[in-house]
């Protein structure tokens, strides 16, 4: 995993914001690792569970973070 993944992840969660669950954060991290390092997406949660839903919501935020990063802040 690259330092850039960690940098973007920390920037997203080390600032004041609404609290997020561990599965949500795992999804954000997975999306950033996919975009930056080409890593595959793990499927750590049982489909149809709240954890799985949170994970995929986090993936959506991770993609949005990447789009902002690569489009000069424009989403």
N, C-alpha and C positions, 0 to 999 in steps of 0.2 A: 504494500500500500504506500502511496506516495505522500509526501509531506503536504502537498496541495490539498489532498482529500481532508487531512486533519485540520489544516488551516481554515478551509471553508466551513467544515463542520463546527469547529470551535467558534468561528465568527457568528454562526447561526444560533448557537445555544449559550454562549457566554455573555450575551447581552440581555438586558431585561426584556422578557417576553412571557407569554402564557406558558405554563409548565406543560411538558409533553411526556408521554410514557416512554419506557424503554423500547417497546416495539416500534413506536413512531420514529424515535431517534435512529434505531437500527435501519429503518427504511430509508431515511435521509442519507445515512452513511452508505448504504448499499447503492443508492442511485449515484452518489458522487463517485464512488469507487468504479462503478460501471462507466460513467462518462469520462473519468480521468485516466483510470488504469485499464479499462477494458475488462474488468472483473465481471463474472457472471452473477446473477441474482440468486442468493440462497433462498430457500422456502422454509423458514424455521417454524412457522406456525400452522396449525391445523386450519384448513380452509373453512370459512364460515364463522370463525370465532372473532371476538372483539379485537384480540391481539393481531390477527391476520388483517383485519380492516385497518387498524392503526398503522401497521407496517406498510401497507399499500398507500395510505394517506401520506406517510413519511416519504415514500418513494416519489410521490407527486411533488412534494416540497423540494426534495433533492434535485429533481429535474428543473424546477423553477429557479433554484439557487444557481444551477449551472447556466441556465439561459441568461440570467442577469449578469453573471460573471463574464460570459463570452459575448454579450451584446452591449457591453458598456453600461450596465445598469438598467437597460430596457428589457422588459419582459415581453 
